[in-house]
Amino acid sequence: MSRDELQLLAKSVSACRERMASLQYSVAKNSAFFPLTLDSLKNISEDQKESIDAMILRYSQCVSMIQDQLFKGIAIAEQEDINDKSNRDKTLLMEKLGAIKSAAEFGVAAVLRNKFAHHYPEESRDQIDKLNCLIREAGFVSGVFDSIIAYIENKRLLSRDD
């Protein structure tokens, strides 16, 4: 792996670490509102709605950064060509390499991210179910990030300080 590629991976890890901290802050800030119901959703203030929207955005960004930047950096380090691979194939590769535990479980996180990308504010059972799932999946995504960091460190691609 070239010096430039290592620097890019280090920057990606740093940016994702910051975004993960923001997601964890949002989850902690909003966890008192969950689980949501149709009635509780009707009683949430505009400030609380904005806070939940920020959590959705941060979750989506974390999943995207893991999938688009960290998976790519690991693939480059492992000399794997992923240019023509789908996101699912990249995720399966990360499981095979041992960077993540379960491609299927990460796939659930990615599907949820995609559902929020097409999010239309509404007070429906489907929207509430997605939001309640988000709280659970945020913890999972945090664990995936930790697993990737452990993988990167075990492979000695970067140190904890990078």
Backbone as CSV, one residue per row, in Angstrom:
resi,resn,N_x,N_y,N_z,CA_x,CA_y,CA_z,C_x,C_y,C_z
1,MET,0.862,-1.169,0.000,0.000,0.000,0.000,0.906,1.229,0.000
2,SER,0.630,2.141,-0.901,1.468,3.335,-1.013,1.231,4.291,0.156
3,ARG,2.157,5.201,0.308,2.039,6.209,1.369,0.769,7.046,1.186
4,ASP,0.460,7.422,-0.053,-0.752,8.201,-0.326,-2.018,7.422,0.040
5,GLU,-2.026,6.130,-0.270,-3.182,5.292,0.066,-3.331,5.148,1.577
6,LEU,-2.216,5.029,2.287,-2.258,4.956,3.752,-2.780,6.264,4.344
7,GLN,-2.344,7.377,3.789,-2.821,8.672,4.268,-4.322,8.826,4.013
8,LEU,-4.763,8.366,2.865,-6.194,8.428,2.552,-7.002,7.554,3.507
9,LEU,-6.498,6.365,3.794,-7.181,5.486,4.747,-7.200,6.132,6.133
10,ALA,-6.092,6.720,6.549,-6.038,7.380,7.862,-7.041,8.526,7.939
11,LYS,-7.146,9.314,6.879,-8.118,10.413,6.846,-9.549,9.880,6.888
12,SER,-9.795,8.799,6.176,-11.133,8.195,6.180,-11.495,7.674,7.562
13,VAL,-10.542,7.027,8.212,-10.778,6.517,9.566,-11.066,7.675,10.511
14,SER,-10.278,8.722,10.425,-10.460,9.888,11.295,-11.828,10.539,11.075
15,ALA,-12.203,10.729,9.819,-13.496,11.344,9.503,-14.645,10.466,9.984
16,CYS,-14.515,9.161,9.794,-15.566,8.245,10.236,-15.641,8.204,11.755
17,ARG,-14.502,8.264,12.420,-14.478,8.283,13.888,-15.239,9.509,14.414
18,GLU,-15.014,10.666,13.791,-15.726,11.885,14.187,-17.230,11.751,13.948
19,ARG,-17.602,11.200,12.814,-19.017,11.031,12.488,-19.657,10.032,13.432
20,MET,-18.918,8.966,13.800,-19.449,7.971,14.749,-19.691,8.619,16.108
21,ALA,-18.785,9.488,16.534,-18.968,10.187,17.820,-20.214,11.063,17.761
22,SER,-20.442,11.701,16.642,-21.648,12.525,16.476,-22.914,11.663,16.493
23,LEU,-22.847,10.507,15.855,-23.996,9.593,15.872,-24.275,9.122,17.294
24,GLN,-23.239,8.755,18.021,-23.428,8.296,19.395,-24.020,9.400,20.268
25,TYR,-23.600,10.627,20.044,-24.171,11.768,20.758,-25.663,11.888,20.437
26,SER,-26.004,11.794,19.148,-27.412,11.898,18.738,-28.262,10.785,19.345
27,VAL,-27.731,9.580,19.352,-28.475,8.454,19.927,-28.719,8.700,21.415
28,ALA,-27.689,9.131,22.120,-27.845,9.404,23.556,-28.859,10.525,23.789
29,LYS,-28.791,11.542,22.974,-29.688,12.690,23.118,-31.145,12.315,22.837
30,ASN,-31.358,11.404,21.903,-32.712,11.069,21.473,-33.282,9.796,22.076
31,SER,-32.480,9.031,22.767,-32.942,7.720,23.236,-34.148,7.807,24.170
32,ALA,-34.309,8.923,24.854,-35.461,9.069,25.767,-36.789,9.088,25.013
33,PHE,-36.781,9.423,23.742,-38.005,9.490,22.939,-38.416,8.121,22.397
34,PHE,-37.552,7.129,22.560,-37.767,5.823,21.939,-38.100,4.773,22.972
35,PRO,-38.861,3.757,22.586,-39.421,3.536,21.258,-40.575,4.506,20.974
36,LEU,-40.660,4.892,19.723,-41.731,5.787,19.288,-43.015,5.016,19.032
37,THR,-44.110,5.696,19.244,-45.435,5.192,18.883,-46.114,6.294,18.077
38,LEU,-47.253,5.991,17.490,-47.992,7.031,16.763,-48.334,8.189,17.680
39,ASP,-48.740,7.882,18.910,-49.095,8.943,19.858,-47.876,9.753,20.282
40,SER,-46.778,9.083,20.601,-45.603,9.836,21.058,-45.012,10.680,19.936
41,LEU,-45.098,10.203,18.700,-44.581,10.969,17.569,-45.349,12.277,17.397
42,LYS,-46.637,12.240,17.667,-47.464,13.446,17.541,-47.081,14.501,18.575
43,ASN,-46.494,14.078,19.686,-46.157,14.992,20.779,-44.707,15.480,20.764
44,ILE,-43.949,15.107,19.763,-42.554,15.527,19.691,-42.485,16.961,19.178
45,SER,-41.659,17.768,19.840,-41.512,19.176,19.452,-40.707,19.304,18.157
46,GLU,-40.718,20.490,17.591,-39.939,20.750,16.376,-38.443,20.575,16.637
47,ASP,-37.979,20.997,17.803,-36.564,20.814,18.158,-36.217,19.327,18.234
48,GLN,-37.115,18.534,18.799,-36.883,17.096,18.893,-36.895,16.460,17.500
49,LYS,-37.783,16.927,16.625,-37.813,16.410,15.245,-36.498,16.716,14.535
50,GLU,-35.986,17.918,14.724,-34.703,18.278,14.107,-33.576,17.415,14.654
51,SER,-33.623,17.134,15.930,-32.609,16.293,16.548,-32.667,14.869,15.989
52,ILE,-33.856,14.365,15.805,-34.019,13.030,15.211,-33.552,13.047,13.758
53,ASP,-33.863,14.112,13.029,-33.384,14.233,11.650,-31.858,14.233,11.597
54,ALA,-31.214,14.910,12.553,-29.756,14.917,12.617,-29.226,13.510,12.869
55,MET,-29.910,12.759,13.717,-29.500,11.383,13.998,-29.614,10.526,12.734
56,ILE,-30.693,10.705,11.984,-30.873,9.966,10.731,-29.731,10.282,9.765
57,LEU,-29.426,11.563,9.630,-28.349,11.978,8.727,-27.014,11.387,9.164
58,ARG,-26.716,11.450,10.436,-25.440,10.937,10.946,-25.340,9.428,10.762
59,TYR,-26.440,8.732,10.989,-26.466,7.285,10.769,-26.166,6.988,9.296
60,SER,-26.860,7.671,8.416,-26.678,7.450,6.976,-25.248,7.744,6.556
61,GLN,-24.684,8.820,7.085,-23.299,9.168,6.759,-22.328,8.105,7.259
62,CYS,-22.542,7.586,8.446,-21.651,6.554,8.990,-21.678,5.296,8.134
63,VAL,-22.859,4.839,7.783,-22.967,3.643,6.947,-22.290,3.885,5.606
64,SER,-22.528,5.043,5.002,-21.918,5.362,3.710,-20.395,5.447,3.803
65,MET,-19.899,6.074,4.847,-18.447,6.200,4.998,-17.784,4.835,5.175
66,ILE,-18.411,3.977,5.949,-17.873,2.625,6.131,-17.858,1.906,4.789
67,GLN,-18.976,1.950,4.098,-19.129,1.214,2.851,-18.266,1.793,1.722
68,ASP,-18.217,3.104,1.611,-17.555,3.726,0.468,-16.078,4.035,0.702
69,GLN,-15.705,4.352,1.924,-14.324,4.759,2.177,-13.506,3.683,2.888
70,LEU,-14.023,3.167,3.992,-13.243,2.192,4.753,-13.136,0.860,4.027
71,PHE,-14.243,0.386,3.467,-14.175,-0.863,2.712,-13.199,-0.724,1.548
72,LYS,-13.224,0.417,0.875,-12.315,0.647,-0.253,-10.862,0.655,0.224
73,GLY,-10.587,1.346,1.328,-9.229,1.394,1.850,-8.701,0.023,2.230
74,ILE,-9.551,-0.778,2.854,-9.146,-2.136,3.225,-8.908,-2.973,1.976
75,ALA,-9.772,-2.853,0.992,-9.606,-3.614,-0.253,-8.285,-3.263,-0.936
76,ILE,-7.964,-1.976,-0.967,-6.689,-1.554,-1.560,-5.525,-2.157,-0.784
77,ALA,-5.605,-2.100,0.546,-4.541,-2.652,1.387,-4.369,-4.152,1.159
78,GLU,-5.473,-4.825,0.918,-5.444,-6.274,0.704,-5.228,-6.649,-0.761
79,GLN,-4.983,-5.629,-1.591,-4.751,-5.804,-3.023,-5.911,-6.507,-3.715
80,GLU,-7.097,-6.096,-3.316,-8.333,-6.618,-3.923,-8.884,-5.554,-4.863
81,ASP,-9.228,-5.948,-6.065,-9.821,-5.018,-7.022,-11.335,-5.009,-6.807
82,ILE,-11.849,-3.860,-6.407,-13.291,-3.750,-6.149,-13.972,-2.755,-7.088
83,ASN,-13.245,-2.318,-8.110,-13.794,-1.299,-9.005,-15.099,-1.706,-9.666
84,ASP,-15.258,-2.968,-9.980,-16.481,-3.416,-10.654,-17.419,-4.179,-9.718
85,LYS,-17.191,-4.058,-8.415,-18.000,-4.800,-7.442,-19.144,-3.953,-6.909
86,SER,-20.257,-4.605,-6.668,-21.412,-3.950,-6.046,-21.123,-3.734,-4.562
87,ASN,-21.942,-2.923,-3.924,-21.783,-2.728,-2.478,-21.942,-4.047,-1.732
88,ARG,-22.853,-4.872,-2.176,-23.043,-6.180,-1.540,-21.780,-7.032,-1.669
89,ASP,-21.181,-7.029,-2.862,-19.949,-7.795,-3.065,-18.816,-7.264,-2.185
90,LYS,-18.727,-5.951,-2.043,-17.701,-5.361,-1.176,-17.916,-5.800,0.272
91,THR,-19.184,-5.817,0.682,-19.507,-6.217,2.047,-19.167,-7.689,2.271
92,LEU,-19.476,-8.537,1.303,-19.116,-9.954,1.398,-17.599,-10.130,1.471
93,LEU,-16.864,-9.330,0.705,-15.411,-9.379,0.757,-14.911,-8.998,2.144
94,MET,-15.498,-7.963,2.746,-15.071,-7.532,4.081,-15.319,-8.626,5.112
95,GLU,-16.422,-9.357,4.957,-16.684,-10.486,5.850,-15.638,-11.581,5.626
96,LYS,-15.364,-11.890,4.372,-14.377,-12.930,4.041,-12.995,-12.577,4.595
97,LEU,-12.627,-11.298,4.508,-11.325,-10.865,5.015,-11.281,-10.819,6.546
98,GLY,-12.447,-10.752,7.176,-12.508,-10.681,8.627,-12.610,-9.270,9.181
99,ALA,-12.844,-8.293,8.303,-12.971,-6.900,8.754,-14.309,-6.664,9.439
100,ILE,-15.335,-7.399,9.014,-16.644,-7.342,9.665,-17.092,-8.769,9.951
101,LYS,-17.996,-8.904,10.898,-18.444,-10.240,11.296,-19.500,-10.806,10.357
102,SER,-20.424,-9.939,9.890,-21.541,-10.449,9.114,-21.939,-9.493,8.001
103,ALA,-21.784,-9.963,6.783,-22.222,-9.173,5.630,-23.737,-9.011,5.648
104,ALA,-24.443,-10.038,6.068,-25.913,-9.968,6.100,-26.382,-8.901,7.082
105,GLU,-25.778,-8.859,8.257,-26.179,-7.856,9.247,-25.812,-6.449,8.788
106,PHE,-24.646,-6.296,8.158,-24.308,-4.970,7.637,-25.261,-4.603,6.507
107,GLY,-25.703,-5.595,5.769,-26.679,-5.348,4.705,-27.964,-4.745,5.250
108,VAL,-28.386,-5.169,6.434,-29.580,-4.598,7.078,-29.349,-3.112,7.359
109,ALA,-28.165,-2.779,7.852,-27.836,-1.376,8.129,-27.857,-0.552,6.845
110,ALA,-27.337,-1.111,5.763,-27.313,-0.398,4.484,-28.722,-0.230,3.915
111,VAL,-29.553,-1.243,4.049,-30.940,-1.139,3.578,-31.681,-0.060,4.352
112,LEU,-31.473,-0.019,5.664,-32.108,1.015,6.478,-31.633,2.399,6.037
113,ARG,-30.342,2.538,5.787,-29.802,3.807,5.282,-30.499,4.206,3.977
114,ASN,-30.667,3.236,3.085,-31.331,3.512,1.808,-32.783,3.927,2.009
115,LYS,-33.450,3.315,2.967,-34.842,3.690,3.242,-34.931,5.126,3.743
116,PHE,-33.956,5.550,4.541,-33.968,6.931,5.023,-33.589,7.907,3.927
117,ALA,-32.857,7.448,2.919,-32.513,8.330,1.803,-33.773,8.741,1.050
118,HIS,-34.802,7.918,1.157,-36.085,8.210,0.503,-37.145,8.502,1.553
119,HIS,-36.721,9.167,2.602,-37.548,9.466,3.767,-38.455,10.660,3.496
120,TYR,-39.715,10.443,3.691,-40.692,11.518,3.585,-41.383,11.623,4.934
121,PRO,-41.304,12.788,5.571,-41.895,12.922,6.906,-43.381,12.565,6.885
122,GLU,-43.715,11.637,7.703,-45.101,11.204,7.806,-45.292,10.505,9.138
123,GLU,-46.491,10.487,9.591,-46.791,9.804,10.846,-47.417,8.454,10.522
124,SER,-46.604,7.544,10.075,-47.100,6.225,9.712,-46.384,5.154,10.517
125,ARG,-46.984,4.019,10.589,-46.408,2.872,11.291,-45.060,2.514,10.669
126,ASP,-44.969,2.558,9.346,-43.725,2.218,8.662,-42.595,3.169,9.071
127,GLN,-42.874,4.448,9.119,-41.867,5.433,9.500,-41.433,5.226,10.949
128,ILE,-42.372,4.954,11.813,-42.054,4.715,13.224,-41.198,3.460,13.367
129,ASP,-41.535,2.424,12.637,-40.746,1.190,12.687,-39.310,1.441,12.237
130,LYS,-39.139,2.230,11.169,-37.787,2.556,10.692,-37.010,3.347,11.748
131,LEU,-37.667,4.307,12.364,-36.985,5.105,13.389,-36.611,4.262,14.601
132,ASN,-37.505,3.387,15.033,-37.193,2.507,16.163,-36.046,1.548,15.814
133,CYS,-36.020,1.108,14.579,-34.933,0.239,14.117,-33.609,1.011,14.095
134,LEU,-33.668,2.283,13.756,-32.471,3.113,13.688,-31.714,3.129,15.013
135,ILE,-32.426,3.239,16.103,-31.776,3.264,17.423,-30.993,1.970,17.644
136,ARG,-31.580,0.846,17.290,-30.891,-0.442,17.452,-29.702,-0.558,16.494
137,GLU,-29.931,-0.197,15.239,-28.897,-0.347,14.218,-27.715,0.589,14.440
138,ALA,-27.945,1.737,15.057,-26.842,2.666,15.329,-25.792,1.998,16.214
139,GLY,-26.232,1.236,17.194,-25.296,0.501,18.032,-24.542,-0.557,17.245
140,PHE,-25.245,-1.218,16.344,-24.608,-2.218,15.496,-23.530,-1.577,14.610
141,VAL,-23.867,-0.444,13.992,-22.924,0.243,13.103,-21.689,0.690,13.881
142,SER,-21.873,1.126,15.100,-20.750,1.487,15.951,-19.849,0.273,16.192
143,GLY,-20.455,-0.870,16.421,-19.685,-2.103,16.595,-18.941,-2.508,15.337
144,VAL,-19.557,-2.290,14.173,-18.889,-2.570,12.899,-17.654,-1.687,12.759
145,PHE,-17.814,-0.413,13.089,-16.668,0.499,13.019,-15.544,0.012,13.932
146,ASP,-15.876,-0.377,15.147,-14.867,-0.890,16.078,-14.176,-2.134,15.517
147,SER,-14.950,-3.006,14.868,-14.396,-4.211,14.262,-13.429,-3.861,13.131
148,ILE,-13.792,-2.879,12.330,-12.926,-2.445,11.233,-11.631,-1.851,11.782
149,ILE,-11.745,-1.044,12.826,-10.543,-0.450,13.435,-9.639,-1.556,13.972
150,ALA,-10.212,-2.542,14.634,-9.420,-3.663,15.153,-8.728,-4.404,14.002
151,TYR,-9.442,-4.602,12.916,-8.873,-5.272,11.744,-7.685,-4.472,11.201
152,ILE,-7.892,-3.171,11.027,-6.845,-2.293,10.500,-5.614,-2.320,11.414
153,GLU,-5.844,-2.293,12.719,-4.734,-2.333,13.665,-4.041,-3.694,13.658
154,ASN,-4.821,-4.776,13.621,-4.227,-6.122,13.605,-3.395,-6.350,12.350
155,LYS,-3.821,-5.761,11.253,-3.071,-5.871,9.994,-1.914,-4.865,9.937
156,ARG,-1.851,-4.024,10.969,-0.812,-3.002,11.079,-0.816,-2.024,9.906
157,LEU,-2.025,-1.751,9.422,-2.158,-0.754,8.358,-2.028,0.644,8.933
158,LEU,-2.605,0.822,10.110,-2.539,2.085,10.838,-2.414,1.754,12.320
159,SER,-1.929,2.709,13.088,-1.916,2.542,14.533,-3.154,3.236,15.110
160,ARG,-3.447,3.014,16.353,-4.618,3.609,17.019,-4.580,5.125,16.918
161,ASP,-3.390,5.713,16.866,-3.234,7.165,16.827,-3.469,7.776,15.458
162,ASP,-3.469,6.958,14.406,-3.663,7.482,13.038,-5.083,7.925,12.795
